[in-house]
Structures are given as structure tokens and as C-alpha cells.
């Protein structure tokens, strides 16, 4: 067989001159393995979709805190039913919904947790920046946070979380921070 015949035969078989069938199979195997690894990594890095249940810690999941009622959710069009007078500010910032639940700390302090799901992180940041800054402690929680004597507001991605305690006690701020950290962990899932 001449070199022209070999080149022609290689062209007809899908191999280039000098390439062995073993080399071709090995290259395909490596590519398939890389593709498989990429697909596994992609699947394992996907977050579970957020549901209202997944956002709120269960009773005693955060020490001392018990959830005392059902979770209520208000879509953007119905936001005025929950925060009449303030709804327009949230709608302009791109709110999609708010979910809210009541909690009690050590059977003493009642609190409400509101989790606003915004269209994007900028919407959550817009609302947080519009909050009063008098007597505020900046703290490390989520992307940005503010702690007041009876409330904690923070943002994590496209979510804005507001926790308001209805009584003030020496342990209120620390308790609010603990509940905030519990919610932050759930938002990060």
C-alpha cells in the first residue's frame, strides 16, 4: 500500500494520518469523563428552590425560639393587605412576595419575622438603605445588616429580612441576632 492509499484510507475511517484507534478512543474517554464531572458539579452546586417553609427555622431550631403560628405569604399584588401605606416603596424596589411568621423567645418575647423576596439583590439593598440609621448597630450578618434595640434588618442576596420584637429586654438584641443567624443559614441553602 502506498502512502496515498494510507492517507485516503485514514480519511475514509475518520482518523488522520499517524493517529491510532487507541489514541482516538482515549481522547473520547477523557472528554466523556470531563463532561460527566462537569455535569455532576453543576447538579451538586444547584440550590434547592426556596419555599416559604424552607426559609423559617422550626421551633427550637434556634435555641429559645419557638414558631407560634402558620407562615403567611402575600404576593406583590396583595402586599397592601399586609403593609398598607408602605407597599408602594417595596413594589418600586421589585418585591415579589413577603412571607411572615410569628415567634416567641423563651415564652417571654413575641416577635414577627418578615422575609421579602425581591426581584434582585439591588431591590433588597434599596429597601435596607432607606431604613432609619438612628441608634443602629452595624453587624456582620448576610450581605448587610442593622440591629436596633427591638429589631434586626438584614439582606441576603435578593431577600430582605426584618425581625421585630414587641418587648424590650436585656437579652432581646442577642436573641434577635441568634434568630437572624438561623434564617441566614436557611437562605444560604
C-alpha positions, 0 to 999 in steps of 0.5 A: 500500500502506498502512502496515498492509499494510507492517507485516503484510507485514514480519511475514509475511517475518520482518523488522520494520518499517524493517529491510532484507534487507541489514541482516538478512543482515549481522547473520547474517554477523557472528554466523556469523563470531563463532561460527566464531572462537569455535569455532576458539579453543576447538579451538586452546586444547584440550590434547592428552590426556596419555599416559604417553609424552607426559609423559617427555622422550626421551633427550637431550631434556634435555641429559645425560639419557638414558631407560634403560628402558620407562615403567611405569604402575600404576593406583590399584588396583595402586599397592601393587605399586609403593609398598607401605606408602605407597599408602594416603596417595596413594589418600586424596589421589585418585591415579589412576595413577603412571607411572615411568621410569628415567634416567641423567645423563651415564652417571654418575647413575641416577635414577627419575622418578615422575609421579602423576596425581591426581584434582585439583590439591588431591590433588597439593598434599596429597601435596607438603605432607606431604613432609619440609621438612628441608634443602629448597630452595624453587624456582620450578618448576610450581605448587610445588616442593622440591629436596633434595640427591638429589631434586626434588618438584614439582606441576603442576596435578593431577600430582605429580612426584618425581625421585630420584637414587641418587648424590650429586654436585656437579652432581646438584641442577642436573641434577635441576632441568634434568630437572624443567624438561623434564617441566614443559614436557611437562605444560604441553602 
